[in-house]
Amino acid sequence: MWFKNLYLFKLNSDFTLSAEALHESLSQKPFAPCFSGQRESLGWVSPLGKNSDSLTHAARGYILLTMAHQEKILPASVIREALEERVDTIQHNEDRKVSNREKKELREEIEFELLPRAFARTQKFDAWIDPHNGWVIVNTGSSTRAETLTELLRETIGSLPCALPETEIAAQLAMTNWLNEEKTPLPFRLGNECELKSQDEDKSVATFRKHELTTDAIHTNIAAGKLATKLGLIWDNKISFVLTEDFQIKKLKFLDLLTETLDEEDPQSHEEHIDIEFTLMTGEISQLLIDLTKVLTK
């Protein structure tokens, strides 16, 4: 249940659906595996696991939901080999050249023939809605996957006015200043990785991982005109993460203080275990986002 990445969307209007009402809407687009000739399938599944019928789970006002995405895997090399063989057969038997348009049609025909035998890969993506603070948060580092989930949610409920978050102080400038000053505003402190990128045409990059961030090498790169595009931070000694220039959060890790709190609990079922983790996680991350937004406000 612990989210490893936070792909953030800011709601532009109030989210008024309750968890129960949202469940009813999601029930209109349940996940179903691909049929034989279908390339991919999207739909909603229970965030509590296969033994639960509920398509949402609520805790302290936060709503958890899960999208399943199944796609048929057809390696490009397999399609290419089949196409080459079919083209060679036509050219040999009919003594003519196969046009690009016909090759395209043959490729589509081959894909359709191979789909029923293709391997199906299913992935699940969790997200939660924070109506009070106006966030939609997807557990992925991929913009494509995050947008796929929000688009499906928009189609499901009819409307989801949201956009990528904006801050008064650009994250790139703030992170660069924190590195240059070797100091972050409380309750944050520097982690052990960063990425610095030049602003010229070369776009040269200096990357530091598992590295002290108060060294001369950092200052030299900043003095040369590079700006921070990624920065490792630790919040309140509870969560470590990497902040990106577009205000996204990656490599999220819950530190010992939170895992010890979880260990004190005694869940009696899989659903209760998820509920405990979700409640603990959302409470802490919501406060982290409040603090992070504050330090990026003038």
Backbone bond lengths (Angstrom), bond angles and torsions (degrees), N, CA, C in turn:
res aa  C-N    CA-C-N  psi(-1)  N-CA   C-N-CA  omega(-1)  CA-C   N-CA-C  phi
1 M - - - 1.455 - - 1.531 111.65 -
2 W 1.328 117.86 -31.28 1.463 118.39 -178.92 1.530 109.93 -56.51
3 F 1.327 116.70 123.07 1.461 119.95 176.82 1.527 108.51 -71.06
4 K 1.336 116.21 140.21 1.461 121.13 179.36 1.521 112.43 -101.42
5 N 1.318 116.49 -21.59 1.463 122.83 175.73 1.519 108.30 -138.82
6 L 1.304 116.20 152.04 1.460 120.46 176.46 1.521 108.16 -122.54
7 Y 1.326 116.40 103.68 1.457 118.84 172.90 1.522 106.25 -92.74
8 L 1.318 115.70 114.96 1.460 121.87 -166.57 1.524 112.46 -101.04
9 F 1.326 114.67 133.85 1.453 122.35 169.29 1.524 107.52 -124.96
10 K 1.316 116.25 138.98 1.461 121.38 177.90 1.528 109.13 -100.20
11 L 1.332 115.52 126.13 1.455 120.19 177.48 1.525 110.25 -70.67
12 N 1.329 115.94 137.31 1.462 120.82 180.00 1.524 112.77 -93.98
13 S 1.320 116.62 -6.19 1.460 121.06 176.26 1.524 108.17 -151.07
14 D 1.306 115.85 169.90 1.467 120.30 -177.40 1.526 110.83 -64.26
15 F 1.335 114.87 139.40 1.469 120.51 172.90 1.518 106.11 -95.47
16 T 1.326 116.55 111.81 1.464 120.38 -169.46 1.518 114.36 -102.61
17 L 1.320 118.01 -7.73 1.464 119.54 -178.77 1.523 111.01 -73.87
18 S 1.303 116.40 135.42 1.458 121.22 171.93 1.520 108.84 -77.24
19 A 1.332 116.23 168.70 1.461 119.94 177.52 1.528 110.60 -60.44
20 E 1.322 116.56 -37.78 1.464 121.08 -179.65 1.524 111.21 -67.52
21 A 1.333 116.23 -43.87 1.463 119.62 179.76 1.524 111.06 -67.59
22 L 1.331 116.13 -37.14 1.455 119.76 177.92 1.527 110.64 -65.56
23 H 1.328 116.66 -39.09 1.468 120.56 176.11 1.524 111.01 -57.03
24 E 1.319 116.86 -43.70 1.461 120.35 -179.95 1.522 111.36 -62.58
25 S 1.342 116.15 -38.35 1.469 119.28 178.59 1.519 111.49 -69.26
26 L 1.334 116.61 -43.96 1.459 120.24 -179.60 1.521 111.55 -63.72
27 S 1.325 116.11 -27.27 1.470 120.55 179.35 1.522 112.23 -63.51
28 Q 1.330 116.60 -17.16 1.459 120.05 178.95 1.522 112.04 -79.77
29 K 1.342 116.70 -14.54 1.465 120.76 178.77 1.528 110.02 -133.05
30 P 1.328 117.65 61.52 1.462 119.93 178.92 1.529 110.17 -72.32
31 F 1.306 115.58 153.66 1.463 119.42 178.05 1.527 110.54 -71.29
32 A 1.319 115.88 138.65 1.465 122.66 173.17 1.515 107.53 -137.38
33 P 1.325 118.14 137.46 1.466 120.54 -179.63 1.521 111.41 -59.14
34 C 1.323 115.92 156.00 1.465 120.96 177.50 1.528 110.54 -59.60
35 F 1.318 117.11 137.35 1.454 118.89 169.74 1.523 108.15 -80.92
36 S 1.309 117.63 176.20 1.471 121.60 -166.55 1.521 114.25 -55.50
37 G 1.328 117.59 -39.31 1.455 119.74 -176.56 1.517 114.20 -100.72
38 Q 1.320 117.97 11.76 1.458 121.96 -175.85 1.529 110.51 -96.26
39 R 1.321 116.59 135.11 1.470 121.01 -177.16 1.523 112.23 -79.93
40 E 1.341 117.64 -39.97 1.460 120.33 -179.94 1.517 110.46 -151.17
41 S 1.337 115.12 161.69 1.459 120.82 -179.25 1.521 108.92 -144.65
42 L 1.332 115.41 139.68 1.460 122.56 178.94 1.516 109.39 -126.47
43 G 1.328 116.22 148.00 1.453 119.90 175.76 1.507 110.85 178.19
44 W 1.322 115.28 177.67 1.466 121.03 -175.54 1.526 110.64 -101.34
45 V 1.330 114.90 141.02 1.461 122.00 175.53 1.523 108.39 -128.88
46 S 1.321 115.81 169.28 1.462 119.08 -178.85 1.525 111.35 -72.50
47 P 1.330 118.60 130.38 1.466 121.08 175.19 1.527 112.72 -70.83
48 L 1.332 116.43 -10.27 1.460 120.75 -179.22 1.523 112.59 -94.87
49 G 1.329 117.09 2.32 1.450 119.27 178.29 1.514 112.97 106.86
50 K 1.328 115.63 172.72 1.462 121.64 -172.65 1.524 113.69 -68.07
51 N 1.334 117.68 -17.06 1.464 119.39 -179.08 1.527 112.85 -88.50
52 S 1.327 116.29 1.40 1.466 120.30 -179.54 1.517 110.20 -111.16
53 D 1.323 115.94 144.43 1.463 121.49 177.48 1.522 112.63 -95.44
54 S 1.322 117.20 -8.79 1.458 120.67 -176.15 1.522 110.87 -80.70
55 L 1.319 116.91 129.14 1.462 121.71 -179.55 1.525 112.18 -92.38
56 T 1.323 117.08 2.57 1.461 121.72 173.05 1.525 108.79 -139.61
57 H 1.319 114.73 160.34 1.463 120.01 172.56 1.521 107.09 -141.92
58 A 1.310 116.71 129.51 1.456 121.26 -176.48 1.516 110.81 -113.17
59 A 1.329 115.64 143.07 1.462 122.29 174.43 1.521 108.24 -150.71
60 R 1.323 116.33 120.40 1.469 123.18 177.66 1.530 112.13 52.79
61 G 1.330 116.20 34.77 1.459 120.16 176.62 1.508 114.62 92.81
62 Y 1.332 118.50 -12.26 1.457 122.04 177.09 1.525 108.89 -87.88
63 I 1.333 116.47 143.91 1.468 121.05 -176.83 1.525 109.58 -119.77
64 L 1.310 116.00 122.61 1.463 122.85 179.93 1.530 109.95 -98.77
65 L 1.335 117.00 138.54 1.454 121.71 176.58 1.527 109.03 -147.02
66 T 1.337 116.19 161.42 1.467 120.95 -175.03 1.517 110.68 -137.79
67 M 1.320 115.54 129.59 1.458 122.14 174.84 1.523 109.25 -102.68
68 A 1.328 116.30 136.58 1.463 121.42 173.58 1.525 108.49 -107.69
69 H 1.314 115.15 138.04 1.460 121.26 179.74 1.517 107.97 -130.01
70 Q 1.317 116.54 120.54 1.466 121.18 177.33 1.525 108.74 -116.17
71 E 1.321 115.54 135.46 1.455 120.07 176.89 1.518 109.93 -136.76
72 K 1.330 115.00 146.48 1.452 121.19 175.85 1.529 108.78 -82.62
73 I 1.315 115.73 132.30 1.455 121.18 -178.01 1.521 109.50 -96.50
74 L 1.308 115.24 112.25 1.460 121.81 176.36 1.530 107.53 -120.63
75 P 1.319 118.19 100.97 1.471 120.45 -179.27 1.520 111.63 -57.09
76 A 1.317 115.98 136.02 1.467 120.61 -179.63 1.521 111.20 -59.65
77 S 1.329 116.86 -33.39 1.464 119.92 -178.96 1.527 111.32 -65.23
78 V 1.350 116.67 -36.55 1.466 120.53 179.36 1.526 110.16 -66.72
79 I 1.322 116.22 -44.94 1.468 120.21 179.24 1.523 110.24 -64.29
80 R 1.323 116.15 -42.15 1.462 119.91 -178.74 1.535 111.77 -62.80
81 E 1.334 116.43 -43.20 1.461 120.10 179.92 1.533 110.86 -64.47
82 A 1.337 116.48 -42.48 1.465 119.94 179.12 1.521 110.83 -65.07
83 L 1.338 116.43 -38.13 1.459 120.32 179.51 1.527 110.63 -66.82
84 E 1.317 116.90 -44.40 1.463 120.42 179.97 1.528 110.81 -60.58
85 E 1.329 115.68 -41.70 1.465 119.99 179.24 1.522 111.39 -63.92
86 R 1.338 116.50 -41.47 1.463 119.97 -178.90 1.526 111.12 -69.71
87 V 1.338 116.30 -38.99 1.461 120.29 178.02 1.526 110.47 -64.46
88 D 1.324 116.68 -43.62 1.468 120.57 179.07 1.532 110.95 -60.72
89 T 1.321 116.32 -40.40 1.471 120.37 -179.94 1.522 111.30 -63.63
90 I 1.322 116.35 -44.52 1.473 120.74 179.98 1.527 110.37 -63.75
91 Q 1.334 116.72 -45.65 1.460 120.25 -177.51 1.523 111.45 -65.17
92 H 1.339 115.94 -34.99 1.468 119.71 -179.52 1.527 111.19 -75.17
93 N 1.331 116.64 -45.62 1.463 120.71 -175.58 1.521 113.00 -75.44
94 E 1.347 116.52 -33.84 1.461 119.97 -174.46 1.523 112.90 -107.88
95 D 1.333 115.55 -3.22 1.470 121.39 177.21 1.534 112.07 51.61
96 R 1.295 114.59 52.00 1.470 120.24 178.10 1.522 110.06 -149.43
97 K 1.333 115.72 163.76 1.454 121.29 178.26 1.522 110.03 -89.68
98 V 1.333 115.87 138.42 1.470 121.20 178.54 1.527 108.80 -87.05
99 S 1.323 116.61 124.75 1.467 121.25 -178.39 1.523 110.95 -73.32
100 N 1.319 114.75 163.38 1.461 120.09 177.80 1.523 111.47 -62.13
101 R 1.318 115.71 -37.07 1.469 119.20 179.35 1.530 110.29 -64.39
102 E 1.333 116.49 -41.58 1.458 119.51 179.42 1.520 110.67 -68.44
103 K 1.351 117.06 -35.90 1.465 120.29 176.99 1.526 110.67 -61.26
104 K 1.334 115.03 -40.22 1.464 118.81 178.73 1.525 110.55 -63.10
105 E 1.327 116.49 -42.87 1.460 120.02 179.08 1.530 111.12 -65.64
106 L 1.329 116.57 -38.68 1.461 120.42 177.86 1.528 110.90 -65.02
107 R 1.348 116.07 -39.73 1.474 119.75 178.04 1.525 110.44 -60.62
108 E 1.319 117.23 -45.58 1.464 120.93 179.28 1.526 110.84 -62.85
109 E 1.313 116.39 -38.95 1.461 121.34 178.79 1.527 110.81 -64.33
110 I 1.330 115.93 -41.93 1.469 120.85 179.49 1.526 110.64 -65.16
111 E 1.326 116.52 -44.57 1.462 120.16 178.79 1.527 110.62 -58.73
112 F 1.322 116.25 -43.85 1.473 120.31 -179.59 1.529 110.71 -62.99
113 E 1.319 116.70 -38.70 1.466 120.55 179.85 1.523 112.15 -69.20
114 L 1.352 116.03 -35.18 1.463 120.10 -175.72 1.525 113.44 -84.60
115 L 1.325 117.81 -22.62 1.463 121.20 -175.15 1.534 113.97 -53.14
116 P 1.326 120.17 -45.56 1.470 119.20 -178.76 1.526 113.38 -59.66
117 R 1.336 117.32 -24.59 1.461 120.70 -178.69 1.521 113.17 -100.38
118 A 1.328 116.51 -1.24 1.458 120.59 -176.06 1.527 111.35 -74.31
119 F 1.320 115.28 151.06 1.455 121.89 175.78 1.524 109.58 -72.00
120 A 1.312 116.62 135.11 1.475 121.61 179.91 1.522 110.03 -102.62
121 R 1.321 116.67 126.92 1.460 122.16 177.65 1.527 109.70 -110.44
122 T 1.318 115.90 126.94 1.458 120.64 -179.65 1.529 109.69 -113.88
123 Q 1.312 116.20 130.30 1.455 122.64 177.06 1.527 109.02 -125.16
124 K 1.327 115.12 148.27 1.459 120.51 177.95 1.526 109.36 -119.60
125 F 1.325 114.45 141.05 1.457 120.78 -178.50 1.525 109.51 -128.77
126 D 1.327 115.50 120.33 1.458 121.18 178.94 1.522 110.35 -87.09
127 A 1.304 114.83 151.17 1.463 121.00 174.40 1.515 107.82 -149.98
128 W 1.323 116.23 157.77 1.456 117.59 171.30 1.515 109.91 -137.33
129 I 1.313 113.35 150.59 1.462 122.06 179.06 1.518 108.10 -107.19
130 D 1.320 115.07 130.80 1.464 122.03 177.52 1.535 106.73 -113.11
131 P 1.340 117.62 89.04 1.467 119.69 -176.56 1.528 113.38 -62.55
132 H 1.339 117.04 -33.54 1.461 120.33 -175.42 1.525 111.95 -67.85
133 N 1.334 116.76 -45.93 1.464 120.36 -178.21 1.526 112.93 -97.16
134 G 1.345 116.35 -3.76 1.458 119.60 173.27 1.515 115.41 77.47
135 W 1.331 117.39 44.89 1.458 120.70 179.51 1.525 111.66 -122.28
136 V 1.328 115.51 146.38 1.459 122.69 161.10 1.519 105.09 -118.11
137 I 1.322 117.15 123.13 1.462 121.91 -171.31 1.520 109.26 -124.40
138 V 1.330 116.54 122.38 1.460 122.38 -176.42 1.526 109.13 -111.47
139 N 1.311 115.94 136.32 1.464 121.37 -179.21 1.528 110.06 -83.20
140 T 1.332 115.55 75.34 1.464 121.44 177.20 1.511 108.95 -161.11
141 G 1.314 115.59 154.73 1.452 119.80 173.16 1.515 111.91 -100.36
142 S 1.335 116.55 1.66 1.461 122.29 -176.57 1.521 111.38 -98.64
143 S 1.316 116.42 124.90 1.469 119.97 177.70 1.526 110.41 -65.08
144 T 1.331 117.17 -36.01 1.467 120.52 -179.66 1.520 111.12 -62.49
145 R 1.332 117.20 -46.87 1.457 120.46 -179.15 1.521 111.07 -67.89
146 A 1.323 116.96 -39.19 1.464 119.88 179.02 1.525 110.72 -63.75
147 E 1.316 116.61 -42.71 1.462 120.07 -179.80 1.524 111.71 -70.39
148 T 1.342 116.66 -31.64 1.465 119.58 175.60 1.521 110.20 -62.43
149 L 1.332 116.80 -43.54 1.465 120.56 179.94 1.528 111.08 -65.78
150 T 1.317 117.58 -47.28 1.463 119.08 -178.04 1.523 111.36 -67.07
151 E 1.333 117.38 -32.94 1.464 120.00 177.60 1.530 110.49 -67.73
152 L 1.337 116.47 -41.41 1.466 119.39 176.89 1.521 110.44 -64.24
153 L 1.317 117.30 -39.86 1.463 120.51 178.15 1.523 110.74 -64.88
154 R 1.318 115.93 -39.25 1.470 120.29 178.09 1.530 110.39 -63.28
155 E 1.321 116.62 -43.27 1.464 120.54 178.07 1.529 111.14 -64.67
156 T 1.337 115.80 -34.26 1.457 120.54 -175.04 1.521 112.20 -72.88
157 I 1.333 115.96 -44.20 1.467 119.04 -173.86 1.531 112.59 -101.53
158 G 1.340 116.49 -3.95 1.460 119.69 175.40 1.501 115.30 97.00
159 S 1.345 117.33 -29.08 1.458 119.94 -178.83 1.528 109.13 -161.29
160 L 1.317 115.82 139.81 1.458 120.76 174.94 1.527 108.22 -152.77
161 P 1.341 116.20 77.68 1.461 119.05 -177.97 1.531 111.02 -72.24
162 C 1.323 116.12 103.54 1.457 120.53 179.49 1.517 108.47 -147.91
163 A 1.329 116.01 162.58 1.463 121.90 -179.28 1.517 109.02 -152.31
164 L 1.315 115.59 169.52 1.454 119.22 175.77 1.524 108.80 -63.66
165 P 1.329 117.48 145.14 1.469 120.16 -175.53 1.525 112.56 -70.26
166 E 1.305 115.10 148.44 1.460 122.08 174.29 1.523 108.64 -124.06
167 T 1.330 116.79 146.98 1.465 121.65 179.93 1.526 109.19 -125.55
168 E 1.329 115.70 155.23 1.469 119.53 -179.31 1.525 111.35 -64.44
169 I 1.319 116.43 -39.84 1.463 121.94 175.47 1.525 107.43 -103.86
170 A 1.307 117.51 125.86 1.460 120.51 -179.72 1.522 109.84 -60.52
171 A 1.315 116.12 133.10 1.464 120.47 -179.36 1.525 110.86 -57.60
172 Q 1.312 117.51 -37.10 1.464 121.28 -179.24 1.527 111.44 -60.35
173 L 1.334 116.41 -45.20 1.465 120.00 -179.83 1.525 111.38 -69.03
174 A 1.329 116.65 -42.01 1.465 120.22 179.70 1.526 110.79 -62.01
175 M 1.331 117.75 -46.77 1.461 120.78 -178.96 1.523 111.26 -62.71
176 T 1.336 116.44 -38.77 1.467 120.23 178.54 1.529 110.42 -63.66
177 N 1.328 116.92 -43.17 1.466 120.52 179.10 1.519 111.72 -64.65
178 W 1.326 116.64 -40.97 1.466 119.41 179.18 1.521 111.29 -61.88
179 L 1.324 116.71 -40.26 1.460 120.13 178.05 1.525 110.88 -68.16
180 N 1.320 115.74 -41.88 1.461 119.81 -177.80 1.526 111.68 -66.39
181 E 1.340 115.31 -36.68 1.466 120.24 -179.51 1.526 112.40 -88.81
182 E 1.340 115.91 -6.64 1.474 122.25 -178.51 1.532 110.98 56.25
183 K 1.328 114.98 36.45 1.459 119.41 -177.11 1.523 109.64 -155.72
184 T 1.331 115.59 138.05 1.460 121.22 176.35 1.522 109.49 -117.41
185 P 1.322 117.54 153.25 1.464 119.43 175.91 1.528 110.57 -69.20
186 L 1.312 116.02 142.70 1.460 120.74 177.62 1.536 109.63 -66.34
187 P 1.325 118.15 147.84 1.470 129.60 7.45 1.531 113.97 -94.12
188 F 1.339 117.86 32.97 1.452 121.28 -179.35 1.526 110.33 -102.29
189 R 1.314 115.25 153.88 1.459 121.45 168.81 1.516 109.08 -142.95
190 L 1.317 114.58 159.43 1.455 119.83 -176.71 1.523 111.63 -65.63
191 G 1.345 115.20 141.84 1.453 120.91 174.12 1.512 110.07 -91.39
192 N 1.328 116.74 -138.59 1.473 118.92 -175.56 1.531 113.11 -132.43
193 E 1.347 116.94 25.59 1.456 118.13 174.12 1.520 111.10 -152.24
194 C 1.319 114.66 151.52 1.463 120.48 175.36 1.521 109.43 -159.78
195 E 1.317 114.33 163.52 1.462 121.52 174.95 1.518 107.45 -130.94
196 L 1.330 115.82 130.22 1.455 122.25 178.90 1.521 108.31 -118.11
197 K 1.330 116.39 134.26 1.460 119.85 -175.73 1.524 109.78 -131.26
198 S 1.333 115.59 136.48 1.462 120.08 178.48 1.520 109.85 -73.26
199 Q 1.325 115.64 157.96 1.455 121.09 -176.90 1.521 112.69 -101.84
200 D 1.339 117.10 4.64 1.458 119.83 179.70 1.524 110.21 -88.84
201 E 1.315 115.86 -172.24 1.459 120.58 -177.15 1.521 112.66 -66.00
202 D 1.316 117.05 -28.56 1.472 120.81 -177.95 1.524 112.33 -67.80
203 K 1.347 117.01 -30.78 1.462 122.42 -178.86 1.537 111.26 52.08
204 S 1.317 115.98 42.58 1.465 119.66 179.51 1.523 109.96 -66.37
205 V 1.337 115.27 147.07 1.459 121.28 -173.51 1.524 110.20 -126.28
206 A 1.320 115.64 135.94 1.466 121.97 172.09 1.524 107.21 -116.72
207 T 1.314 116.56 122.76 1.455 121.73 -176.75 1.521 110.01 -116.97
208 F 1.318 116.13 132.87 1.470 122.36 178.06 1.524 107.75 -123.55
209 R 1.314 117.57 122.94 1.458 122.62 177.70 1.521 109.36 -128.71
210 K 1.344 114.72 140.06 1.468 120.57 -175.96 1.520 109.33 48.50
211 H 1.326 113.83 52.85 1.461 120.61 -169.46 1.524 110.00 -136.77
212 E 1.298 116.78 144.95 1.458 121.35 172.73 1.531 108.88 -66.22
213 L 1.324 116.90 129.47 1.457 120.50 -174.15 1.524 113.42 -98.16
214 T 1.301 117.30 13.33 1.472 120.73 178.34 1.523 109.85 -117.21
215 T 1.327 116.43 35.11 1.464 120.40 -177.82 1.524 110.96 -99.44
216 D 1.346 115.28 166.03 1.463 120.71 179.20 1.525 111.74 -62.21
217 A 1.340 116.92 -31.18 1.466 119.88 -178.94 1.529 111.50 -59.93
218 I 1.324 116.60 -37.70 1.465 120.69 177.92 1.523 110.01 -64.12
219 H 1.339 116.12 -49.21 1.471 120.65 -177.92 1.528 111.29 -64.36
220 T 1.322 117.07 -36.11 1.467 120.56 179.56 1.518 110.97 -63.45
221 N 1.327 117.06 -42.67 1.458 120.77 179.49 1.525 111.92 -67.56
222 I 1.337 116.22 -38.91 1.470 119.21 177.95 1.525 110.33 -66.93
223 A 1.341 116.78 -41.42 1.460 121.12 178.45 1.525 111.62 -62.35
224 A 1.335 115.80 -27.82 1.460 120.17 179.38 1.527 112.18 -81.30
225 G 1.322 116.75 -0.28 1.459 120.40 175.46 1.511 115.96 105.31
226 K 1.322 117.13 4.34 1.455 119.15 178.70 1.528 110.22 -79.27
227 L 1.346 115.29 147.08 1.460 121.90 176.79 1.521 109.26 -117.58
228 A 1.327 115.64 153.47 1.462 120.46 -179.04 1.520 110.38 -76.26
229 T 1.319 115.95 126.38 1.458 121.19 176.45 1.528 111.32 -107.81
230 K 1.335 117.10 -19.62 1.460 122.62 174.69 1.520 107.81 -144.62
231 L 1.336 115.08 143.12 1.460 119.12 179.39 1.514 110.38 -148.20
232 G 1.321 115.84 127.54 1.450 121.28 174.93 1.516 110.56 -76.91
233 L 1.333 116.98 131.63 1.456 122.44 -179.32 1.526 109.93 -134.30
234 I 1.302 115.64 157.98 1.463 122.11 173.57 1.517 107.13 -123.99
235 W 1.315 115.70 127.71 1.464 121.24 -178.57 1.518 110.61 -104.97
236 D 1.325 116.00 119.76 1.463 122.91 170.07 1.530 112.71 53.30
237 N 1.319 116.74 27.98 1.475 122.37 -179.05 1.528 112.96 58.32
238 K 1.334 116.68 20.33 1.466 120.63 -177.57 1.526 113.23 -115.16
239 I 1.331 115.93 -36.45 1.463 120.30 -173.54 1.522 109.39 -136.98
240 S 1.333 116.08 131.57 1.465 120.85 171.05 1.527 107.78 -106.04
241 F 1.334 116.07 148.92 1.457 120.36 -177.79 1.520 109.33 -163.86
242 V 1.330 114.83 169.39 1.458 121.65 173.99 1.520 108.06 -115.19
243 L 1.327 115.98 122.43 1.465 122.18 177.34 1.517 108.59 -92.82
244 T 1.340 116.79 135.03 1.461 120.79 179.34 1.522 110.21 -103.34
245 E 1.322 115.20 167.21 1.460 120.65 -176.64 1.524 112.57 -63.87
246 D 1.343 117.71 -24.53 1.464 120.42 179.35 1.531 112.05 -98.67
247 F 1.327 116.13 24.86 1.461 122.88 174.83 1.525 111.57 59.25
248 Q 1.325 114.52 49.96 1.454 121.44 170.58 1.522 107.88 -118.52
249 I 1.319 116.25 156.92 1.459 120.90 -174.83 1.521 109.60 -120.08
250 K 1.333 115.56 127.30 1.458 121.87 -179.20 1.528 110.06 -127.23
251 K 1.323 114.97 166.00 1.468 122.86 176.77 1.526 111.43 53.23
252 L 1.325 115.49 43.40 1.456 120.71 -179.21 1.534 109.59 -68.99
253 K 1.308 116.33 131.06 1.462 120.08 179.94 1.519 109.42 -140.28
254 F 1.331 115.55 129.18 1.461 120.66 178.81 1.524 108.71 -89.11
255 L 1.313 115.76 126.03 1.454 120.80 -172.93 1.526 111.60 -84.18
256 D 1.308 115.65 178.53 1.474 121.59 -170.52 1.523 113.06 -54.86
257 L 1.332 116.20 -35.54 1.462 119.37 -176.42 1.522 111.89 -58.85
258 L 1.330 116.59 -38.89 1.467 120.28 -179.74 1.525 111.61 -80.70
259 T 1.318 117.51 -38.93 1.462 118.98 -179.63 1.523 110.98 -67.40
260 E 1.331 116.78 -30.77 1.466 119.93 175.63 1.523 110.33 -66.88
261 T 1.340 116.09 -38.38 1.461 119.79 177.56 1.517 110.39 -62.08
262 L 1.337 116.65 -41.67 1.454 120.77 178.72 1.526 110.88 -64.70
263 D 1.317 117.19 -38.69 1.464 121.25 -178.74 1.526 112.06 -63.14
264 E 1.339 116.19 -23.91 1.466 119.72 -179.96 1.532 111.69 -74.64
265 E 1.328 116.29 -17.96 1.459 120.37 179.42 1.531 109.86 -81.15
266 D 1.327 115.95 162.84 1.459 120.07 -178.74 1.526 109.75 -135.89
267 P 1.351 117.08 73.13 1.470 119.21 -178.01 1.523 111.25 -64.56
268 Q 1.336 115.85 141.49 1.459 121.35 -176.98 1.531 112.50 -101.94
269 S 1.332 117.21 -4.35 1.456 120.51 -179.38 1.516 108.81 -154.32
270 H 1.333 115.24 167.52 1.463 120.75 178.13 1.529 110.28 -61.72
271 E 1.322 116.65 -42.78 1.465 120.65 179.86 1.523 111.36 -63.11
272 E 1.332 116.83 -40.42 1.461 119.76 179.45 1.517 110.92 -67.89
273 H 1.326 116.49 -35.57 1.458 120.33 177.73 1.531 110.75 -62.27
274 I 1.340 116.23 -44.98 1.458 120.59 178.21 1.525 110.50 -62.97
275 D 1.331 116.68 -41.66 1.459 120.74 -179.67 1.522 111.40 -60.67
276 I 1.332 116.69 -43.71 1.472 120.63 -179.58 1.530 110.36 -64.07
277 E 1.345 116.43 -47.39 1.465 119.92 -179.87 1.524 111.22 -63.08
278 F 1.332 116.24 -43.21 1.464 119.95 -178.09 1.524 111.16 -64.59
279 T 1.312 116.40 -42.55 1.465 120.60 179.57 1.521 111.01 -63.03
280 L 1.317 116.62 -45.91 1.462 120.68 179.76 1.521 111.26 -65.63
281 M 1.317 116.33 -45.93 1.463 121.33 -177.02 1.522 112.30 -63.51
282 T 1.326 117.27 -49.69 1.461 120.22 -176.13 1.527 111.90 -65.08
283 G 1.316 116.24 -37.41 1.460 118.97 178.80 1.513 112.13 -61.91
284 E 1.327 116.67 -44.26 1.462 120.61 -177.89 1.521 111.42 -73.61
285 I 1.325 117.51 -44.83 1.459 119.67 -177.58 1.526 111.20 -66.54
286 S 1.316 117.67 -36.10 1.464 120.01 177.57 1.524 110.72 -59.56
287 Q 1.335 116.73 -41.57 1.465 120.18 178.07 1.526 110.66 -69.36
288 L 1.334 117.00 -37.73 1.464 120.40 176.53 1.528 110.16 -58.34
289 L 1.336 117.09 -45.46 1.466 120.22 -178.83 1.524 111.64 -66.62
290 I 1.320 116.79 -34.97 1.470 119.73 175.40 1.519 110.03 -62.34
291 D 1.333 116.55 -47.87 1.466 120.82 -179.17 1.530 111.21 -65.27
292 L 1.333 116.34 -39.56 1.470 119.89 -178.63 1.524 110.74 -67.38
293 T 1.316 116.68 -39.17 1.469 120.10 177.05 1.530 110.54 -65.09
294 K 1.326 117.58 -38.14 1.464 120.91 -179.40 1.525 111.80 -63.31
295 V 1.333 117.08 -42.85 1.470 118.66 -176.99 1.523 111.59 -74.57
296 L 1.331 117.33 -8.69 1.458 121.20 175.37 1.524 111.33 -108.61
297 T 1.322 115.11 21.93 1.460 122.12 177.21 1.518 109.17 -113.71
298 K 1.315 115.82 136.17 1.474 120.25 -178.16 1.522 111.15 -69.33
